[in-house]
Amino acid sequence: MPQLVAAVLIGAGVAAGVKWIAREMTRAAEMAREAHDQMTRGPELRTVPKDLGTLEWDAEAGVYRPARRRNA
């Protein structure tokens, strides 16, 4: 009879553990889903690149810079 009681207690412990793990997995998945949604909705991530127009080489700085507009 003590073996039966031990088996029932172990079974209850395993069932509680599985239930806890399932609840934690659901919570983690929801947090990941919310973080993904927030990242895709963020206005800072949807910025349009600025059009710099024609670039010309700046030999002094060693980089390309936007061409200066000349008044015609």
Sequence and secondary structure as in RCSB ss.txt:
>XXXX:A:sequence
MPQLVAAVLIGAGVAAGVKWIAREMTRAAEMAREAHDQMTRGPELRTVPKDLGTLEWDAEAGVYRPARRRNA
>XXXX:A:secstr
 HHHHHHHHHHHHHHHHHHHHHHHHHHHHHHHHHHHHHHHH GGGS       SEEEETTTTEEEE      
